[in-house]
Amino acid sequence: MTIKGIETPCQLNPKPKEMENREEVKVLGTWSSLFVLRVRIALNVKQVKYEFLEEVAGLHSKSELLLKSNPVYKKVPVLIHGSNAVCESLVILRYIDEAFVDGDRLSLLPSDPYDRALACFWACYIDDKWFSFLIGVIREQNKEAKEESMKQVQTGLQLLEEVYCKCTNGKPFFNGESIGYLDIVLGSYMLLLKVAEKIKNVKFLDGNKTPKLVTWNQCFCLNDDVKNVMPQFDEFFEYVKMRVGGGGGGENKKLVWKME
């Protein structure tokens, strides 16, 4: 399939699963991107070896490999599996779950179709609505808008607390005994949530209001598959302050997190 003569990524040629699993895996990304973090966590959970290729120039310049691998959006993350490139973090998570299924690899999504649909629905809610309010807390804006963003972040967490209780049946993760799709989607924002708490001197993840999510967050962040790739808080905190303050100019001034 092509778009106006441009070859699109995600063109996966049918291959036997055993051949797919042997092909080289690379991740194009930046250390600070929470969307790249998702991909790295998922690969760790699935026990897939990969090479991390960092786009060191960030938003100012993009490598030839990135432009070739993602000619439509021209942004990270990109997963390169053999000769195939897969783009957009939620799409990549689904691909990883379906492409690497041999041996004792854990599944990221529930096997039941309805449970799988629910996980995907809440992942979309987190990305499309809750994340926007979280960014609104950090970004410079008027007092009323900021207060509304703070309210919606807390309301969203309480809603996700209910979702967690319904999904888990007393198990540590949304996915049950192991980290899964929805855990990775929400968990990738926990570092940014912690930054927002420090910047605004508030407590969003509160043991009185969302006790289950507090425990879930602790389990998630202490998991080896997560903590081995999670950015250091102090370094990430300074990065966020630079983005909010417009450090570096250009697109950075807009705090365009979706660019990474």
CORRADA-V278545 format. One record per backbone hydrogen bond with DSSP energy under -0.5 kcal/mol. NH is the residue of the N-H (numbers start at 1). CO is the residue of the C=O. If there is no record, write none. Layout:
BEGIN
((NH CO) (NH CO))
END
This chain:
BEGIN
((3 6) (4 2) (6 3) (7 5) (8 1) (10 85) (12 10) (13 11) (19 16) (20 16) (21 17) (22 18) (22 19) (23 19) (23 20) (26 80) (27 51) (28 78) (29 27) (29 53) (33 30) (37 33) (38 34) (39 35) (40 36) (41 37) (42 38) (43 39) (44 40) (45 41) (46 42) (47 44) (48 43) (49 47) (51 25) (53 27) (53 51) (54 52) (55 29) (56 54) (58 55) (60 57) (67 63) (68 64) (69 65) (70 66) (71 68) (74 70) (76 259) (77 28) (78 28) (79 86) (80 26) (80 78) (81 79) (81 84) (82 24) (82 80) (83 81) (84 81) (86 79) (88 77) (92 88) (93 89) (94 90) (95 91) (96 92) (97 93) (98 94) (99 95) (100 96) (101 99) (105 102) (106 45) (116 112) (117 113) (118 114) (119 115) (120 116) (121 117) (122 118) (123 119) (124 120) (125 121) (126 122) (127 123) (128 124) (129 125) (130 125) (131 126) (133 129) (134 130) (135 131) (136 132) (137 133) (138 134) (139 135) (146 142) (147 143) (148 144) (149 145) (150 146) (151 147) (152 148) (153 149) (154 150) (155 151) (156 152) (157 153) (158 154) (159 155) (160 156) (161 157) (162 158) (163 159) (164 160) (165 161) (166 162) (167 163) (168 164) (169 165) (171 168) (173 176) (176 173) (177 175) (181 108) (184 180) (185 181) (186 182) (187 183) (188 184) (189 186) (190 187) (193 189) (194 190) (195 191) (196 192) (197 193) (198 194) (199 195) (200 196) (201 197) (202 197) (204 202) (206 204) (210 206) (214 210) (215 211) (216 212) (217 213) (218 214) (219 215) (220 216) (221 217) (222 218) (223 219) (223 220) (226 223) (227 223) (228 224) (229 226) (230 226) (236 232) (237 233) (238 234) (239 235) (240 236) (241 237) (242 238) (243 239) (244 240) (245 241) (246 242) (246 243) (247 242) (249 246) (252 249) (253 250) (254 251) (255 252) (256 251) (257 255) (259 256) (260 257))
END
